[in-house]
Amino acid sequence: MKRQRRKNLNRLQLFKEIYEIFNHNLLCYSQDYLMQKPKVGYIREWKKEQEKIKLIRKLIMEEKQRRNEKNES
C-alpha cells in the first residue's frame, strides 16, 4: 500500500479554510440558514463573526490579486 503525499497548504487554501470556519460559526449564531439575524443572546458573537468574514474575504481577494500579478510577470 502506497502512502499518499500530502500537498503543502498554501496561503489561499488556508484563508479559504478559515473562511469556512468563520462561516460555520456565523451559522451557529444565526436564527436561520440565511444568516441575516442573530439568535437571541448572541448578538455580539454574531457581529464579531460577520466582521471576521469581511476581513478574511478581503485577505482572500488580496491573495488572489497577488497571485495574478505574480503569474503575469
N, C-alpha and C positions, 0 to 999 in steps of 0.2 A: 504494500500500500504506500503510495507516494504521499508525501506531505505537500500540502499546497502552500506556496509562498504568499505571504500577506503583502498587499500593496502598502506602501508608506502613505500615511494620511497627509494630505496637503492642506493648505490653509482654507481653501474654498470648501473642501469636504468637511473640515472641522466647523467652519461657520454655518454650514447647512445643518449639521447635526445639532449644533447649539440652537439654531432657529427652531428646529423640530421640538426640542426640549421646552423652549420658551412657549411655543405654540400649544403644546400639551398642557403646560401649567396654566396658560390663559383659559383653555377649555375647562380645566378643573375649577377655576374660579368664576366661570360664566354660568348664567342661568340656563342657557340653551346652546345648541350646536352652532348658532350664528355668531356667538361670542360678542354680542353687541351690548349686553348688560351684565353687570356682576351679580353674583349670588349675594343674598343678604348677609352682611357681616364681613364680606371680603372685598370691599371697595378698594381699599388701599393696595392690597395684593394684586388685584385685577389691573389697576392703573400701572403698578410697577411692572408687571409682565408686558403690558402694552408698550411701555417705554423701552423695555429690553428688546422687544420685537422690532421696533422702529430703528434702534441702534444697530442691531445685527443685520437688518436688511441693508442699512447704509454700508456696513462693512462688506457685505456680500457684493453689492454693486461696485464698490471701490476696488475690490479684489478682481472682479471680472474686467473692469476697465484697465487695471494694471496688467492683467494677462493679455488683453487685446493689444495694448500698447507694446508689450514685450514681444508679441508674435509679429507685429507689424514692422518692428525694427530689425 
